[in-house]
């Protein structure tokens, strides 16, 4: 009886692990017959990315990060965040070009790592984007109200006061109205929303140029050198902390990656649109934040309306109206682009059976996932009423950093894993119903294109095995292709994470053992990653490729890990609560209804 119970427990555990680690079959799961409309060209995607970045990063976060976190060193925070984001954008571009489907980081993780981790990524990214929608809506409300002397805020504080602090001090019904209006625009179809977005995005860029030029005209270098605390009032720790929040300012690449299923030519346009948009936005952020902190001392920067308040402080009352209107337009387009992302995540997770099936319903007329869009409208509206802007800003970043880490990890893993290569190159340029990642990394749709597994990828190079040092690698031949590179990657991540944690949290900078641990672990991590160069890498990719693999994506992983370690403990607690809710849904529904899990069980 005891043996039988042990066998049952072992069977249940193995079944659970098997389903949690089940990965999508690229031929059958990843690329469905889409009901979404493929209408985005290069211009649409570029402006979609710009709108997803400029409105959020400059007008929502600049005031909070300058006043509460980094001071004038927000300029450096933007640069650090840009470095992390550019590396992540490379990784997103490779996957988006190869696998043009909705779901972005969630889908890439599902293919490479497995179902459970994909759910973790998708669930957290969906939450953060929804919260970001609420944060942008509250800031839009603040800007709009400031144009009329904050009369709405004063009225609501008197007649409908709330607890304040972590929660909002008054219900922001204007923010709810803004969310509702732009939710309706999205429900009318992506082509209409794209046209609206392009027009207002051009206004955004013109307003940024106005801020930079006039801000530099009003600049006073003493606001960097002679103010209280100087350029780094919160120290380098504050600068890094600011970067962790500002990483989300570059989330436009997540928006573009989510639009791949609706792109006309994803393989060409996704990487190009990301490159153009990131360059434009980095210049805008650095110039705009420099202008802001040079116009007024960092401690006088307004949290809710930083630029209008700065111009008013310098006596340019007329300029505050131009900036307020421009900022409002920028944030509205940002709101539109971020609201576009979440329904695509919910759609992808619903298609895979991890979330409720109703979420994948698409309107026959507008080709929009309308149920998912309505869920986002309702949830973000409730959040914008209940929580304060500061608490919403503190919540974001962890999910996006986690997603970027997984995407970079997946780039390395797939480069050193056996690949499915089609016998024929794809000639069908229509959207496929069944696909495999083939030698050209286009989607093979022919029924005769049975895949051949190229088992050389992820094995030690023959030139090394046949060299005088070959005996050092002979033991690797006993393992399946790709297994040893996977273990090496995990070990390098463990070393770099430990080194980063010791460097950030152990206050023994002058101790020999402290320096020895950090240097030793860092060197081991570098050597492990360098060892991957001894293995055969997938060289069949003909679409965009991340350069210098594995070094570039691993640098992205390390930077993201450091930024995550600098997040506040309260942020992790909130994430834990949200994850607990998600795991309940996964256990009660997703685990039982997972399509990949069912297919694996049948096999």
C-alpha positions as CSV (number, residue, x, y, z in Angstrom):
1,X,0.0,0.0,0.0
2,X,2.8,2.4,0.9
3,X,4.6,1.6,-2.4
4,X,1.3,2.3,-4.3
5,X,0.9,5.7,-2.6
6,X,4.5,6.6,-3.5
7,X,3.9,5.6,-7.1
8,X,0.7,7.7,-7.2
9,X,2.5,10.7,-5.7
10,X,5.4,10.3,-8.1
11,X,3.0,10.0,-11.0
12,X,1.1,13.1,-10.0
13,X,4.4,15.1,-9.5
14,X,5.7,14.0,-12.9
15,X,2.4,14.9,-14.6
16,X,2.4,18.3,-12.9
17,X,5.9,19.1,-14.0
18,X,5.3,17.8,-17.5
19,X,2.3,20.1,-18.0
20,X,4.0,23.1,-16.4
21,X,7.0,22.6,-18.6
22,X,5.1,21.8,-21.8
23,X,6.1,23.9,-24.7
24,X,4.2,24.9,-27.8
25,X,4.7,23.0,-31.0
26,X,5.7,25.8,-33.4
27,X,4.0,23.9,-36.2
28,X,0.6,23.6,-34.5
29,X,0.4,26.1,-31.7
30,X,2.3,29.3,-32.3
31,X,0.9,30.7,-35.5
32,X,-2.9,30.3,-35.9
33,X,-5.2,31.3,-38.6
34,X,-5.6,34.9,-37.5
35,X,-8.9,36.8,-37.4
36,X,-6.9,40.0,-36.7
37,X,-6.5,42.4,-39.6
38,X,-2.9,42.7,-41.0
39,X,-2.7,46.4,-41.8
40,X,0.3,47.9,-40.0
41,X,3.1,49.3,-42.2
42,X,6.5,50.7,-41.1
43,X,5.1,54.1,-40.4
44,X,2.3,52.7,-38.3
45,X,4.6,50.6,-36.2
46,X,7.2,53.4,-35.7
47,X,4.6,55.9,-34.5
48,X,3.0,53.2,-32.4
49,X,6.3,52.7,-30.6
50,X,7.0,56.4,-30.3
51,X,3.6,57.0,-28.8
52,X,4.1,54.1,-26.4
53,X,7.3,55.7,-25.1
54,X,7.2,59.5,-25.2
55,X,3.9,60.1,-23.4
56,X,4.6,57.8,-20.6
57,X,8.3,58.3,-19.9
58,X,8.4,62.1,-20.0
59,X,5.0,63.3,-18.8
60,X,4.0,60.6,-16.4
61,X,7.3,59.6,-14.7
62,X,9.6,62.6,-15.1
63,X,8.0,64.6,-12.2
64,X,7.8,61.6,-9.8
65,X,11.3,60.3,-10.4
66,X,13.0,63.8,-10.3
67,X,11.2,64.8,-7.1
68,X,11.1,61.6,-5.2
69,X,13.9,59.3,-6.5
70,X,16.8,60.7,-8.5
71,X,16.9,64.5,-8.7
72,X,18.7,66.0,-11.6
73,X,20.5,62.7,-12.2
74,X,17.3,61.6,-13.8
75,X,19.2,62.4,-17.0
76,X,21.6,59.6,-16.2
77,X,18.7,57.3,-15.2
78,X,17.2,57.7,-18.6
79,X,20.5,56.8,-20.2
80,X,20.9,53.7,-18.0
81,X,17.3,52.6,-18.7
82,X,17.9,53.2,-22.5
83,X,21.0,50.9,-22.4
84,X,18.9,48.1,-20.8
85,X,16.0,48.7,-23.1
86,X,18.0,48.8,-26.3
87,X,19.5,45.4,-25.5
88,X,16.0,44.1,-24.8
89,X,14.7,45.7,-28.0
90,X,17.2,43.7,-30.0
91,X,15.9,40.5,-28.4
92,X,12.3,41.4,-29.0
93,X,13.1,42.3,-32.6
94,X,14.6,38.9,-33.4
95,X,11.7,37.0,-32.0
96,X,9.1,39.3,-33.5
97,X,10.6,38.9,-37.0
98,X,10.8,35.1,-36.7
99,X,7.5,34.5,-35.0
100,X,4.9,37.1,-36.0
101,X,2.2,36.4,-33.4
102,X,0.3,38.3,-30.7
103,X,1.5,37.8,-27.2
104,X,5.1,39.0,-27.4
105,X,7.2,38.0,-24.4
106,X,4.5,35.5,-23.3
107,X,4.6,33.7,-26.6
108,X,8.4,33.7,-26.8
109,X,8.7,32.3,-23.3
110,X,6.1,29.6,-24.1
111,X,8.1,28.4,-27.1
112,X,11.5,28.3,-25.4
113,X,11.0,27.6,-21.7
114,X,7.5,26.3,-21.1
115,X,3.9,26.9,-20.1
116,X,4.3,27.8,-16.4
117,X,6.9,30.5,-16.9
118,X,5.0,31.9,-19.9
119,X,2.0,32.3,-17.7
120,X,4.1,34.1,-15.1
121,X,5.4,36.5,-17.7
122,X,2.1,37.0,-19.5
123,X,0.1,37.5,-16.2
124,X,2.6,40.1,-14.9
125,X,3.0,42.0,-18.1
126,X,-0.8,42.2,-18.6
127,X,-1.1,43.6,-15.0
128,X,1.6,46.2,-15.4
129,X,0.3,47.5,-18.6
130,X,-3.2,47.7,-17.2
131,X,-1.9,49.6,-14.1
132,X,0.1,51.8,-16.5
133,X,-3.1,52.7,-18.3
134,X,-4.6,53.8,-15.0
135,X,-1.5,55.8,-14.2
136,X,-1.5,57.6,-17.5
137,X,-5.2,58.3,-17.3
138,X,-4.8,59.9,-13.8
139,X,-1.9,62.0,-15.1
140,X,-4.0,63.1,-18.2
141,X,-6.7,64.0,-15.8
142,X,-4.2,66.1,-13.7
143,X,-3.0,67.9,-16.8
144,X,-6.5,68.6,-18.1
145,X,-7.7,69.8,-14.7
146,X,-4.6,72.1,-14.4
147,X,-5.8,74.0,-17.5
148,X,-8.9,75.0,-15.5
149,X,-7.3,75.8,-12.2
150,X,-7.7,72.3,-10.6
151,X,-11.3,73.0,-10.0
152,X,-12.3,69.3,-10.4
153,X,-9.8,68.1,-7.9
154,X,-10.8,70.8,-5.3
155,X,-14.4,69.9,-5.7
156,X,-13.9,66.2,-5.4
157,X,-11.6,66.6,-2.3
158,X,-14.3,68.4,-0.5
159,X,-17.4,66.4,-1.6
160,X,-15.9,62.9,-2.1
161,X,-12.7,62.6,0.0
162,X,-11.0,59.2,0.2
163,X,-8.3,57.7,2.5
164,X,-5.3,59.1,0.7
165,X,-1.7,57.7,1.1
166,X,-1.5,54.4,-0.7
167,X,-5.1,55.0,-2.0
168,X,-6.3,57.9,-3.9
169,X,-7.3,61.1,-2.0
170,X,-10.4,61.5,-4.2
171,X,-12.1,59.4,-7.0
172,X,-10.8,60.5,-10.3
173,X,-13.9,60.1,-12.5
174,X,-12.3,62.2,-15.3
175,X,-9.5,59.5,-15.6
176,X,-12.2,56.9,-16.0
177,X,-13.9,58.9,-18.7
178,X,-10.6,59.2,-20.6
179,X,-10.1,55.4,-20.4
180,X,-13.6,54.8,-21.6
181,X,-13.3,57.2,-24.6
182,X,-10.0,55.7,-25.9
183,X,-11.3,52.2,-25.2
184,X,-14.1,52.9,-27.6
185,X,-11.6,54.2,-30.2
186,X,-9.8,50.9,-30.0
187,X,-13.0,48.9,-30.3
188,X,-13.7,50.7,-33.6
189,X,-10.7,49.1,-35.2
190,X,-6.9,49.3,-35.3
191,X,-6.6,51.1,-38.6
192,X,-8.7,54.0,-37.3
193,X,-6.8,54.2,-34.0
194,X,-3.5,54.1,-35.9
195,X,-4.4,57.1,-38.0
196,X,-5.4,59.0,-34.9
197,X,-2.2,57.9,-33.3
198,X,0.1,59.1,-36.1
199,X,-1.4,62.6,-36.2
200,X,-1.1,63.2,-32.5
201,X,2.4,61.5,-32.4
202,X,3.7,64.2,-34.8
203,X,2.3,66.8,-32.3
204,X,4.1,65.0,-29.5
205,X,7.5,65.3,-31.3
206,X,6.9,69.0,-32.0
207,X,6.1,69.7,-28.4
208,X,9.2,67.8,-27.2
209,X,11.3,70.0,-29.6
210,X,9.6,73.1,-28.0
211,X,10.4,71.9,-24.5
212,X,14.1,71.2,-25.3
213,X,14.7,74.5,-27.1
214,X,12.9,76.8,-24.7
215,X,14.1,74.8,-21.6
216,X,17.7,75.3,-22.7
217,X,17.0,79.0,-23.2
218,X,15.7,79.3,-19.6
219,X,18.4,76.9,-18.2
220,X,20.4,77.7,-15.1
221,X,23.4,75.5,-14.5
222,X,23.2,76.2,-10.8
223,X,20.2,74.0,-10.6
224,X,22.6,71.1,-11.3
225,X,25.6,72.3,-9.3
226,X,24.6,74.5,-6.4
227,X,21.2,73.2,-5.3
228,X,20.6,71.2,-2.2
229,X,22.1,67.7,-2.8
230,X,23.8,68.7,-6.0
231,X,23.4,66.6,-9.2
232,X,23.0,63.4,-7.2
233,X,20.8,64.3,-4.2
234,X,19.8,60.7,-3.6
235,X,23.2,59.3,-4.5
236,X,23.9,56.6,-7.2
237,X,21.4,54.4,-5.5
238,X,18.7,56.9,-6.3
239,X,19.9,57.1,-9.9
240,X,19.8,53.3,-10.3
241,X,16.4,53.3,-8.6
242,X,15.2,55.9,-11.0
243,X,16.4,53.8,-13.9
244,X,14.4,50.8,-12.7
245,X,11.2,52.9,-13.0
246,X,12.2,54.6,-16.2
247,X,12.8,51.3,-18.0
248,X,9.1,51.3,-18.5
249,X,9.5,54.6,-20.4
250,X,10.9,52.5,-23.3
251,X,8.1,50.0,-23.3
252,X,7.2,50.9,-26.9
253,X,9.1,47.9,-28.1
254,X,6.7,45.7,-26.2
255,X,3.9,47.5,-28.0
256,X,5.4,46.9,-31.4
257,X,6.2,43.2,-30.6
258,X,2.5,42.8,-29.7
259,X,1.5,44.1,-33.1
260,X,3.4,41.6,-35.1
261,X,0.3,39.5,-36.0
262,X,-1.2,42.7,-37.5
263,X,1.9,43.8,-39.3
264,X,2.0,43.5,-43.1
265,X,5.8,42.7,-43.2
266,X,6.9,41.9,-39.7
267,X,10.3,40.5,-40.6
268,X,11.4,43.8,-42.1
269,X,9.3,46.4,-40.4
270,X,9.5,45.3,-36.7
271,X,13.3,45.7,-36.3
272,X,13.4,48.9,-38.4
273,X,10.6,50.5,-36.5
274,X,12.2,49.6,-33.2
275,X,15.6,51.2,-34.2
276,X,14.0,54.4,-35.4
277,X,11.7,54.8,-32.5
278,X,14.4,54.1,-29.8
279,X,16.7,56.7,-31.3
280,X,14.0,59.4,-31.4
281,X,12.9,58.6,-27.9
282,X,16.3,58.5,-26.2
283,X,17.1,62.0,-27.6
284,X,13.7,63.2,-26.5
285,X,14.0,61.9,-22.9
286,X,17.6,63.1,-22.3
287,X,16.9,66.5,-23.8
288,X,13.5,66.9,-22.1
289,X,14.7,65.9,-18.6
290,X,17.8,68.1,-18.9
291,X,15.6,71.0,-19.8
292,X,13.2,70.4,-16.9
293,X,15.9,70.1,-14.2
294,X,17.9,73.1,-15.5
295,X,14.8,75.3,-15.5
296,X,13.9,74.7,-11.9
297,X,15.5,73.1,-8.8
298,X,14.7,69.4,-8.6
299,X,12.8,69.9,-5.3
300,X,10.4,72.4,-6.9
301,X,9.5,70.0,-9.8
302,X,5.8,69.2,-9.7
303,X,4.9,65.5,-9.5
304,X,1.6,65.7,-11.4
305,X,2.4,68.4,-14.0
306,X,6.2,69.0,-14.1
307,X,6.6,70.9,-17.3
308,X,3.6,73.4,-17.0
309,X,4.6,74.1,-13.4
310,X,8.2,74.7,-14.5
311,X,7.3,77.2,-17.1
312,X,4.9,79.0,-14.7
313,X,7.7,79.1,-12.1
314,X,10.0,80.9,-14.7
315,X,7.3,83.4,-15.6
316,X,6.4,81.9,-19.0
317,X,2.7,81.4,-18.3
318,X,1.8,81.2,-21.9
319,X,4.2,78.3,-22.5
320,X,2.5,76.2,-19.9
321,X,-0.7,76.0,-22.0
322,X,1.2,74.9,-25.1
323,X,3.1,72.2,-23.1
324,X,-0.1,71.1,-21.2
325,X,-2.0,70.6,-24.5
326,X,1.0,68.8,-26.1
327,X,1.6,66.7,-23.0
328,X,-2.1,65.8,-22.9
329,X,-1.9,64.8,-26.5
330,X,1.2,62.7,-25.9
331,X,-0.2,60.9,-23.0
332,X,-3.4,60.2,-24.8
333,X,-1.6,58.5,-27.7
334,X,0.5,56.6,-25.1
335,X,-2.7,55.5,-23.4
336,X,-4.0,54.3,-26.7
337,X,-0.9,52.3,-27.5
338,X,-0.6,50.7,-24.1
339,X,-4.3,49.8,-24.1
340,X,-3.7,48.1,-27.4
341,X,-1.2,45.7,-25.9
342,X,-3.1,44.1,-23.0
343,X,-6.0,42.6,-25.1
344,X,-3.4,40.9,-27.3
345,X,-1.8,39.3,-24.3
346,X,-5.1,38.1,-23.0
347,X,-6.0,36.9,-26.5
348,X,-2.8,34.9,-26.8
349,X,-3.2,33.3,-23.3
350,X,-6.8,32.5,-24.0
351,X,-5.9,30.8,-27.3
352,X,-3.6,28.6,-25.4
353,X,-6.3,27.7,-22.9
354,X,-4.6,29.4,-20.0
355,X,-7.3,32.0,-19.6
356,X,-11.0,31.9,-20.2
357,X,-12.1,31.2,-23.8
358,X,-14.3,34.3,-24.1
359,X,-11.2,36.5,-24.0
360,X,-10.3,35.3,-27.5
361,X,-13.5,36.4,-29.2
362,X,-12.9,38.8,-32.1
363,X,-15.3,41.1,-33.7
364,X,-16.1,40.1,-37.3
365,X,-16.6,43.7,-38.3
366,X,-13.6,45.5,-36.6
367,X,-11.3,42.5,-36.2
368,X,-10.6,43.5,-32.6
369,X,-10.6,41.2,-29.5
370,X,-13.5,43.1,-28.0
371,X,-14.1,41.0,-24.8
372,X,-10.4,41.4,-23.8
373,X,-10.6,45.1,-24.6
374,X,-13.7,45.5,-22.4
375,X,-11.9,43.7,-19.5
376,X,-9.0,46.1,-19.8
377,X,-11.3,49.2,-19.8
378,X,-13.2,48.0,-16.7
379,X,-10.2,46.9,-14.7
380,X,-8.0,50.0,-15.4
381,X,-10.9,52.3,-14.7
382,X,-11.5,50.7,-11.3
383,X,-7.7,50.9,-10.5
384,X,-7.6,54.6,-11.5
385,X,-10.3,55.4,-9.0
386,X,-9.0,53.4,-6.1
387,X,-5.2,54.0,-6.1
388,X,-3.0,57.2,-6.0
389,X,-0.6,58.0,-8.8
390,X,2.5,57.5,-6.6
391,X,1.4,54.0,-5.6
392,X,0.7,53.1,-9.3
393,X,4.1,54.3,-10.4
394,X,5.8,52.2,-7.7
395,X,4.0,49.1,-8.8
396,X,5.3,49.1,-12.4
397,X,8.6,47.8,-13.7
398,X,9.0,44.4,-12.2
399,X,6.8,42.6,-14.7
400,X,8.4,44.3,-17.7
401,X,11.9,43.6,-16.4
402,X,11.0,40.0,-15.8
403,X,9.6,39.7,-19.4
404,X,12.8,41.3,-20.8
405,X,14.9,38.9,-18.9
406,X,13.0,35.9,-20.1
407,X,13.1,37.1,-23.8
408,X,16.9,37.6,-23.6
409,X,17.2,34.2,-22.0
410,X,15.1,32.6,-24.7
411,X,17.2,34.2,-27.5
412,X,20.4,32.4,-26.2
413,X,18.6,29.2,-25.5
414,X,17.1,28.9,-29.0
415,X,20.4,29.8,-30.6
416,X,21.9,26.8,-29.0
417,X,19.0,24.3,-29.4
418,X,18.1,21.9,-32.2
419,X,16.0,23.7,-34.8
420,X,13.2,22.5,-37.0
421,X,14.2,23.1,-40.6
422,X,11.7,22.8,-43.4
423,X,12.5,20.7,-46.5
424,X,11.3,23.5,-48.6
425,X,11.5,27.2,-48.4
426,X,8.2,28.8,-47.7
427,X,6.6,30.3,-50.8
428,X,3.2,31.0,-49.4
429,X,3.3,34.5,-48.1
430,X,-0.2,34.4,-46.6
431,X,-0.7,34.1,-42.9
432,X,-0.1,30.4,-42.1
433,X,-2.3,28.0,-40.2
434,X,0.5,25.7,-39.3
435,X,4.1,26.7,-39.1
436,X,7.6,25.7,-38.3
437,X,10.7,27.9,-37.8
438,X,12.6,26.9,-40.9
439,X,15.9,27.6,-42.4
440,X,14.8,30.9,-43.7
441,X,12.8,31.5,-40.5
442,X,9.7,32.1,-42.6
443,X,6.5,30.2,-41.9
444,X,6.2,27.0,-43.9
445,X,2.7,26.2,-44.7
446,X,2.9,23.3,-47.1
447,X,1.6,20.0,-45.8
448,X,4.6,18.3,-47.4
449,X,7.0,20.4,-45.4
450,X,7.7,17.8,-42.7
451,X,10.4,19.2,-40.5
452,X,13.8,17.8,-40.1
453,X,15.5,18.2,-36.7
454,X,18.9,19.7,-37.1
455,X,20.7,18.1,-34.2
456,X,24.0,19.8,-34.6
457,X,22.9,23.1,-33.0
458,X,23.8,23.1,-29.3
459,X,26.7,20.6,-29.6
460,X,30.4,21.2,-29.3
461,X,31.9,22.3,-32.6
462,X,33.7,19.5,-34.5
463,X,36.8,21.6,-34.9
464,X,37.1,21.8,-31.1
465,X,36.3,18.1,-30.6
466,X,39.1,17.1,-33.1
467,X,41.6,19.5,-31.6
468,X,44.2,18.8,-28.9
469,X,41.7,20.2,-26.4
470,X,38.9,17.9,-27.6
471,X,39.2,15.6,-24.6
472,X,37.9,18.4,-22.4
473,X,34.6,18.3,-24.2
474,X,34.1,14.6,-24.9
475,X,31.8,14.2,-21.9
476,X,29.3,16.6,-23.5
477,X,28.5,14.1,-26.3
478,X,26.6,12.0,-23.7
479,X,23.9,14.7,-23.4
480,X,21.2,15.8,-25.8
481,X,22.0,18.7,-28.1
482,X,21.3,22.0,-26.4
483,X,21.3,20.6,-22.9
484,X,24.8,21.6,-21.9
485,X,24.4,25.2,-23.2
486,X,21.2,25.4,-21.2
487,X,22.9,24.4,-18.0
488,X,25.8,26.7,-18.7
489,X,23.4,29.6,-19.2
490,X,21.6,28.9,-15.9
491,X,24.9,28.7,-14.1
492,X,26.1,32.0,-15.5
493,X,22.8,33.6,-14.5
494,X,23.1,32.2,-11.0
495,X,26.7,33.6,-10.6
496,X,25.8,37.0,-12.0
497,X,22.7,37.3,-9.8
498,X,24.7,36.4,-6.7
499,X,27.5,38.8,-7.6
500,X,24.9,41.6,-8.2
501,X,23.1,40.9,-4.9
502,X,26.4,41.0,-2.9
503,X,27.5,44.2,-4.6
504,X,24.2,45.9,-3.9
505,X,23.2,44.7,-0.5
506,X,26.4,43.9,1.5
507,X,27.8,47.0,3.1
508,X,31.4,45.7,3.1
509,X,32.8,47.5,0.1
510,X,36.3,47.8,1.6
511,X,36.6,44.1,2.8
512,X,38.8,41.8,0.8
513,X,36.3,39.0,0.9
514,X,33.6,41.3,-0.5
515,X,35.7,42.3,-3.4
516,X,36.9,38.7,-4.0
517,X,33.4,37.3,-4.1
518,X,32.1,39.9,-6.5
519,X,35.1,39.7,-8.9
520,X,35.3,35.9,-8.7
521,X,31.6,35.3,-9.5
522,X,31.6,37.9,-12.3
523,X,34.6,36.3,-13.9
524,X,33.1,32.9,-13.6
525,X,29.8,34.2,-15.2
526,X,31.8,35.7,-18.1
527,X,33.9,32.6,-18.7
528,X,30.7,30.4,-18.7
529,X,29.1,32.6,-21.3
530,X,32.3,32.7,-23.3
531,X,32.3,28.9,-23.2
532,X,29.1,28.9,-25.2
533,X,31.1,30.1,-28.2
534,X,32.5,26.5,-28.3
535,X,29.1,25.2,-29.3
536,X,27.4,25.2,-32.7
537,X,25.0,28.1,-32.9
538,X,21.9,28.3,-35.1
539,X,23.1,30.2,-38.2
540,X,20.0,29.6,-40.4
541,X,18.2,32.8,-39.3
542,X,17.7,35.0,-42.3
543,X,15.5,37.6,-40.6
544,X,16.9,40.1,-38.0
545,X,19.4,38.6,-35.6
546,X,20.6,39.9,-32.3
547,X,24.4,40.6,-32.8
548,X,27.1,39.1,-30.7
549,X,25.1,36.3,-29.2
550,X,25.4,35.2,-26.4
551,X,27.1,38.4,-25.0
552,X,24.5,41.0,-26.0
553,X,21.4,39.2,-24.6
554,X,23.4,38.1,-21.5
555,X,24.3,41.8,-20.9
556,X,20.6,42.5,-21.1
557,X,19.9,39.8,-18.6
558,X,22.5,41.1,-16.1
559,X,21.2,44.7,-16.4
560,X,17.6,43.6,-15.9
561,X,18.6,41.5,-12.9
562,X,20.4,44.5,-11.3
563,X,17.4,46.7,-11.9
564,X,15.0,44.2,-10.4
565,X,17.2,43.8,-7.3
566,X,17.0,47.6,-6.8
567,X,13.2,47.6,-6.7
568,X,11.5,48.3,-3.5
569,X,10.3,45.4,-1.3
570,X,6.7,46.7,-1.4
571,X,6.8,46.3,-5.2
572,X,7.7,42.6,-4.8
573,X,5.0,42.2,-2.2
574,X,2.4,43.5,-4.6
575,X,3.7,41.3,-7.3
576,X,3.5,38.3,-5.0
577,X,-0.2,39.1,-4.2
578,X,-0.9,39.4,-7.9
579,X,0.9,36.2,-8.7
580,X,-1.0,34.4,-6.0
581,X,-4.2,35.4,-7.7
582,X,-2.8,34.3,-11.1
583,X,-1.6,30.9,-9.8
584,X,-5.1,30.3,-8.4
585,X,-6.5,30.9,-11.9
586,X,-3.8,28.8,-13.5
587,X,-4.4,25.9,-11.1
588,X,-8.2,26.1,-11.3
589,X,-8.5,26.7,-15.1
590,X,-5.3,27.0,-17.1
591,X,-3.7,23.8,-15.9
592,X,-6.7,21.8,-16.9
593,X,-7.4,23.5,-20.2
594,X,-3.9,24.1,-21.6
595,X,-3.9,23.1,-25.2
596,X,-0.2,22.3,-25.3
597,X,-0.6,20.2,-22.1
598,X,-3.5,18.3,-23.6
599,X,-1.5,17.6,-26.7
600,X,1.4,16.3,-24.7
601,X,-0.8,14.1,-22.6
602,X,-2.4,12.6,-25.7
603,X,1.0,11.8,-27.1
